[in-house]
C-alpha cells in the first residue's frame, strides 16, 4: 500500500509553458483519488511525474513519506494503465499479463498461477491463449489492467483508461475497476475528463484547470459546494445555471437578488444572508442547478420566476426546457468552447482562475490562497467575458405538453442556491 504527497509541484516545459503550477495534494493509503479536468489541464503530467516518466521542475513528490526523485520508475512499486492499452501484439493475453513477472524472474509455475488468478478476477480467463488483435476493446483494457495488477503494486496510476470505449462498456468497467481496487486495497490515482466517471468512482475528486488545482473533496462536496465558479460550471449535467444578480439588503427583513427583470428574496434568517449582505449594491453570481427548479402554477406564492420557453430537449426519461427569464448569464469561456487566445485578455476565467490560483489540499480540507488581490472582476467589464441572455435549464416530465414560446413559472429552492463573488470565489459561511 502507498500514500502519495505532492508538495508545491511545478512542471514547466522547455518552451516555457506551465503544465502544472504549484500543486499540493495528499492521497491516503487505499484511497481512490480522481484527477478531473479538461484536456491540457496537467492531470496526466502529474501522473507521469509520480511514475517517474517526467521530472518536476520544482517541488517534492513523496511515496509513503519518502522522496522518490532519485528512484528509477521500476523501483517505485507503481503500475500504470494507459489510454491506448499498450499491449504487445505478438504475445498472447497470458504472456502480456505475465510479462512483468517474467522480467522480475518469477518461475513459470507460480507465474502461471498469478496470471490465472488475475485473469479470472477480470473475467478474461477464457481468452488467455488469444492475441490482443482478437479481443474487443473492453477485453484489451482488462488485459492492460491485469498486467498492472499482477505485479501487486502499492500504487495504481490510471490515465483515462476508458476513454476509447463506448459508453455502455465504460459504465460496466467503471464498477469493475472501483470494485477491484477496493477489494485489493490499492491506492489509486485515476485521470479523466469525464465527470460521470469522477463522481461515481472517486473517494475524492481533485479538479484541475490550466495546471492549477481548483478544488478537492468528496464527490458530494465538490458537487454540492463547489469552491470556485469554474468548478460550479464544470460539474453537473445540465450545467449549473449561472446568473448575474444585483444585491440589495433590507436589514432584518431579506436580501433582494435582482436578476434583471425579476428578483429572488433571501430571508434574513438564512445563515448565508450575513455573508451576502457584504455585497450590498454590488453584483454577484447566483448559481442554481436544474434540480433546484420545479415548474409550478403561475400564481403560486413564494420564490417563483416567470419565463418563456426558448427551446426544448427531449432525453427520453425527461425533457429539459430552457427559459428566458430576462436575466443575464455568466458564461465560462473555456467551457463554452472558446480558447484563451480568442478572448481579450485571455478571457474571463483567466481572471477568475488567476484570482483563486492556489488551492492546497490537505485531506478533506483545502485552503484558498489569492496570489494577486488586484485581479480584474469577472463582472466588471461586459466586453471582457461572455454575457448573454440567460437560458434557465429546467427539468420537466418526458415530452411535456408545452412548446417553444410557452410561458412557464418555476419555483426556486432558495436553500439550494450557490453564490460567488465577482472574482469567482464561493461566498459562504465557512469552508464545507
N, C-alpha and C positions, 0 to 999 in steps of 0.2 A: 504494500500500500504506500501511497505517497501523498504528501502535501506540497503545494506549489505556492510560491510567493514571488510576485513581481514588485520591485521597488523602483519607482521612477524610471521605468524602462523606456528608452527612446531609440528609434531606428530612423536614420537619415540616409537616403540613398546617395550614391556618389554625385548625382547631378543636383543635389540639394533638396529634393522633395522629402518631406517628412511623412513617413509611413505610420509611425507610432510615436505619440507625443506624451512622454512622461506618464505612462500608465502604471498605476499601482493597484494590485488586487491580490487577494488571498483565496486559495482553493483548499478546502478542508479535505482530510482523509476520507475517501469513499464518496465524495460529493460528485454530482453530475452538474457541471457548470457549462452553460451555453453562451458563446460569444455571438451576438446578434448584431447585424448591421448591413448596410448596402455594400455592393461591390466596391472595392478600393478603400474601405474604411480602416484597414490594418489588422483585421481579425486573423487572417491566415498568416500574416507576418509574425504575429505573436506566437502562434503555434510553432512556426518554423524556428523561432528563436529558442523556445523552450526545448525543442527537439535537438537543437544544436546545428540545424541546417543553415541558420543565419546567425551572425554575431550582432548583439545590440551595440548601438553607438555609445550609449551611456546607460547607467542604471545597473541593477543586480537581479539575477534570477536564482532562486533557491529551491531545491528539492529536499524535502524533509529537513529544512533548516540549514542545509549546507549549500554554499555557492557551487554552481556547476559550470562556470565559464571555462574552466580548464579541463573539463571532462569531454572526451570524444562522444559523439552521438550513441555509439554502441555500448558505452559504459553508463548510460543514464537510466537504464531499465524502463525505456519508453517504447511504446508501439504506436505507430501512426497509420491511419487508414485514410487514403486519398480519394479524391473525387473520381479519378479515372481508373480505379481498381488496381492498376499497375501489376497485373498478373503476368507470369511467364507463359507465353502461348505454346511453347514446345513441351511444357510439363503438364502432367495430369493434375486434377484437383488435389489428390492426396499429396503429390510431390510439391505443389505450390504451398499447401498448408504446412507441410513438414520441412520446408526449406530452411527456415530459421533454426530449427532443431538440428538439421544436418550440419549447418555452419558451426553450431555450438559443440559438435562432436558427440551428440547423444546416439547411443546404439540403436540399431534398426528395430529391435523388438519393442523397447519402451517408447521409441519414436512412433511406431505404428499404433500403439495403444493410445497415446495422447492425441494423435491425428483422428482416430476413430471416435474418441470421446467428444472432441470439439466439433467434428462433422455431425455427429448425432445431435448435439445440443443445438446446432444451427439448422437442422433439417436437411442436410445435404449428404447424409451418409450413403445414399444410393447412387451418387454421381462421382464417387472418388476416382473412378477409372477414366472419366471423361476429361477432355481438354477444355480450356476456357472458351474456345470458339464454338463449342457445342452446348453452351449454357445460355440461359436467359440473363437479362441484366440483373434481376434480383438474386439469382444464384451466384453470379460473378461477385456481387457485392458481399454475399455471405462468405464466399471463399476468401475474399480480401480481409474480412473481419476474422475469419478463422485463423488466417496466417498471423494476425496480430495477437489473437487470444492465446494461441498455442504456446507463445513464449512466456506466458504468465507474467506480464509486465506489472510494474507498480503504477503506471500511468498510461491511459489511452488518450491519444490525440486524434480527433476525427475532423477532417477538413471537408465539409459539405459532402458526406459520403452518399447521400440520397438524391442529389440534385439531378443526376442523369436518368432517374427512374420516373415512371408515370405516377400520377397522384395516388391511385389505389395501392400500388406496391409501396410507395413511400409511407402511407398510413400504416400498412401492415408491418413494415420493417421498423418504424418508429417504436412501436410497442415491443418488438423483439429486442431491439438494441437496449432500450431502457431496462427491460426485464433482465436481460443477460448481464449487463454491467452491474446492476444492483445485486443480482444473485452472486456474482463473483466478488462484489465489494471493491471493485477497482475504481480509483479516482479517474474521472473522465472530463476532458475539455472538448467541447463539440462546437464547431463553427458552422453557422448557417446564415442565410439571408431570409429564411422563411420563418415568419413569426409564429405560424402554427406549430412548427417543429419546436421552436424555442419554448413556447408557453405550455406545450403538452409534455415535453421530455425533461425539462430542467428542474433541478432543485433550486438553482438560482440562475438568473439571466443577467449578463453584462452587455449593455447596449453601447455600440461604438459609432462614432461619426468622425470621419476625416482624421483618424488616428487618436482621437480623444475619447476617453471613457465618459459617457454621458450619465449613466445610471446603472445601479446594480442592486439586485434584490430578488426576492422570490417572484415567480410569475404573478401572483396576486398583488404584490407590492408595486411592481413596475407598471402593471396594467391599471390597477386601481388608484394609485397615487404617483403618477409619473413625475420625476424630478424636474424635467425641463419641457418646454414647449415642443422641442424636437421629438422627444420620446413619446409625448402625448399624440403627436401627429403620426408617428411611425407605427405605433401599435394599435391594432383593432381593425375589424372589417365589419361594416364600412368604417372608414376613418372617422376619428372624432371630429365633430363639428366645432370649428374654432371661429368665434365671433368677436369682433371689436365692440367693446362696451365702454360707455362713459359712466363714471361713478359719482353719485350724489348722495350724501349722507343726511339722513333725517334723524337727529340724535334721539336715542331711546325709543325709536319707532321702527325704522327699517332703512336699508340701503337700496336705493334705486339703481338698477343696472340698465341704462338706456341702450337698446340695441336698434339704433336707427329710429324707425317709426314706432317701435313698441318698447316695453320695459318689463323687467322682472324685478321682484322685490324680495330681498334677503332679509328675513326677520332679524331684529336687533338681538334677540336671544340666541341666534345661531352662533356657535362657537367661533366661526370664521369671520364674523362681522367686524370684530375689532381689527383684525389684520387688513380686511378690505377697506375699512374706514380711513386708513392712512393714504389712500389714493383718491380722496375726495377731489373732484374737479379734474381728474386725470382719466386717461384711457387705459384699460387693461384688456386682456384676452380672456374670454369665457369659453370654456370647453364643455361640450355636452355630447355624450355618446348616444347612439340610437336607442339603446336600452333605457335611457333616462327619459325618453319621449314616448307619449302614447296618444293616439287620436281620441278626441272627446267631442261631445256636442258643442256647438258654437257658443251657447250661453252658459257653459259650465263655469262656476266661480273658481277662483284660485289662480295659480300660476299657469296661465294659458297664453299661447302665442297663436296669432291668426296668420295663415299663409295661403298661397295658391300653388297648386302642384305644377311644377315646370316639366318634369318628366318622371316616368316610372320604370323600374327594373324588376322583372319577374324572375325569381330564382327557384321556382317550384315549391319549396316549403314555405316561402314567404315572398312578399313583394317589398321593394324599397321605393318610397316616394321622396322626391327631392322638392322641397318647398322654398318658394321665395317669400321671405318674411320682412323684406325691406331692410335687412341688416347687411353689414359689411363683413366679408370673410377675411380671415388672416390665413394666408397660404404659405406653406413651407416650400420655398423654391425648389429645393433638392428633391422633395417628394412629388413635385409637380412635373418632373421630367426635365427640369432645366439644369444647366451646368453653371458653375460659378462664373465662367467666362461670359455667359450670356446675360448676366445681370449686373448692372452698375455696382461698383464697389463690392463685387463678389457675392451679391445677393443678401437678402435679409438674414439668412441663417448663418452667414459668417459672423454677423454681429451678435446674433443670439448665442451661437456656439462659442464665439470669442469671449463674450461676457461671462459665460459659465466656465469655459476652458477646462478646469481641473476637477475631476471627481474621483477621489481616492477611496476605494472600497476597503472596508475593514469588517470582515464577517458579513453580517446583515445590516451594517450601518455604512453610511457614506457621508463625506464632508465636501461641500462645495467650496471652491476657492476661486474668487474672482481675480483675474490677472490684471485687468485694466478697467478701473471704475469709470473711465471716460468713454467707454464703448457707446456707439450710437443706439438710440432707442429703436426698437423694431417698429414702433407705431408713429415715429416722429416725422417721417417723410414719405408721403404716398408714392413718390417716384422711385423709391429705393427698395421696394419689395412689392410683391403682387397683392393688389387689392381688387376685389370683385364682389358683386352681389352674392350674398350667402345663399347656398342651396342646402337647406337643412335636411339631412338624411333621417327618415322616419321609417320604422318597420311597420308593415301592415300585413293583414291576412293574405294568403295566396290569392292572386287575381281578384283584387277588390273591385267593387262596382263604382270606381272613380276613374277619371281620365285626366290628362294634362289640361290645365286651366280650371280644374275643380277646386273650390275653396275647401280648406281643411283647418280645423283647430286642433292644437296639440297641447297636452298637459305636460309640464316640465317638473321633474323631481328635483327640487332645489338642493336636497342633500347629496345628489349625485353630480353636481356641477364641479368643474375644475377651474381654478383661477391662476393666471400667470401675469406677471408684470410686463412692462414694455421692454424688458431686457431678456425675457424668456425664462426667468426663474419662476418656480411654483410659489404662489402666495399661500402660505399655510400657517397653521398654529404651532407647528413643530415637525421635525423630520420623522415621518412614519410613526 
